[in-house]
Amino acid sequence: MSKIRILRPKEQWSISPRNLLPAAVLFRLFNPQANYTVVLDDQPVGQIGKEQAKVFDVEPGEHRLYLRFVGLRRSEELRVSLEADEERQFVCGTSGMGWPTLREASRGDVAEL
């Protein structure tokens, strides 16, 4: 069995004129702390909240992975190829416009978390 680990660290918000208004609007419309739905191979497999890590057991092979938030907002879809007993780590967060983001974790990300 292979594993997909998704980490959602605490987000550091930077304030600039470019993102101040969109961030203020998003805080009013949506709770940026809300959970994201993890979608694996077009099936919801769980949720991940702020400052959480989730591990999903998957069969080796090709998989499609993305995050969904409030039904309409979703991250880009990642294609993941896993060998037997392999573990891949990903980091999720929120873009400056409130869209979920998902990317493969770097060594620095793993060491920091």
Secondary structure, DSSP 4 states (H G I P E B T S, - for coil): -EEEEEEEPPP-PPP-HHHHHHHHHHHHHS-TTSPEEEEETTEEEEEE-TTEEEEEEE-SEEEEEEEEETTTEEPPPEEEEE-TT-EEEEEEEE-TTS-EEEEEPPHHHHHH-
